[in-house]
């Protein structure tokens, strides 16, 4: 409905673009181990991806964050109630080899109650090429962009880096949605 807190915390067009990227890159939307690293407390893109991907069978989540940026306990319980396995950690290197997807979120200063709170966690994670070296060769690394310092530029040319392709696909997904709205067609026709 767009009026409850849950709906306002979602980023629906980005989530659809993310699903499209996953379908293209993985050729499926189920039976994936999806790691989300960074800001799990405030990130609308992370909340949206978790909500949508929990609808597909056998998806499991590895939530990688600073303790102060963890996913709300109620949201975690909702995922588990839906049959998803959820693991929380603050150590990306210990879990990267198990992931099919790594979704990186940036820590946004404007989401924090104080500058001091932001400064304490803003550099908690930076994905680097040396970290990705331990991952599966077919890992898909995603990010809604823009990035600040959560993905080092040495990752950009790796075959696992799909965030620039993801951004390009998002344009077409949004164009399709706008076209449907303009034509007043139901989304089910998409």
Buried (B, 14 or more C-beta within 10 A) or exposed (E): EEEEEEEEBBBBBBBBBBBBBBEEBBEEBEEBBBBBBBBBBBBBBBBBBBBBBBEBEEBBBBBBBBEEBBBEEEBBEBBEEEEBEBEBBBEBEEBBEEBBBBBBBBBBEEBBEEEEBBEEBBEBBBBEBEBBEEBBEEBBBBBBBEBEEBBBEBBEEBEBBBBEBBBEBBEEBBEBBEEBEEEEEEEEEE
